[in-house]
Amino acid sequence: MKRAITAPPILAPTALAELKAWLGISTTRDDAELTGLIKTALELCEGFIGTMPLVSGCEEVLQTCGDWQSLATRPVKAITGVLAIAADGTRTALAATDYDIDIDAEGTGRIRLTRPIEQTRVAVKFTAGMAEGWDTLPDAIQQGLVRWAAYQHRVRDNDKAMAGPPASVAALWRPWRRMRIA
């Protein structure tokens, strides 16, 4: 699976304001760095809980086949299109009759081609995420994001910083964590 974010989430100003309040920062000098830390925290949160926190436009590249294939990103809100990818990289939109889509109650998106195509890969375009915006994220997820970004800001020059989230962040996110048996 190869995923690309085609439309990143729009971060509400309240996200930066909450992080700055947590850190006791009142100037705008570090706003770009702090916003970057929140975005990084969003990616790390997704890796930890197995769910994309904020709705984003995405694309995953899959091998062509007639069997149902699941998208790795969750929760899928809508599958908006499927494009065949030629060997030279050119893309051609498939007609809606060329594939079936399904999104289950847990947000797993699936696709199945209904007819054979020449290309060996398809790009599936979709939107995914648990909340439309920062203010609709569960409080524990928000607080964990702020704490993780603050932690990263505080240890930015420390070579011995933790690779994973601090225990306080993991405790906030653990109830939201999706576990899969391989």
Order of alpha helices (4+ residues) and beta strands (2+ residues): beta-alpha-alpha-beta-beta-beta-beta-beta-beta-beta-alpha-alpha
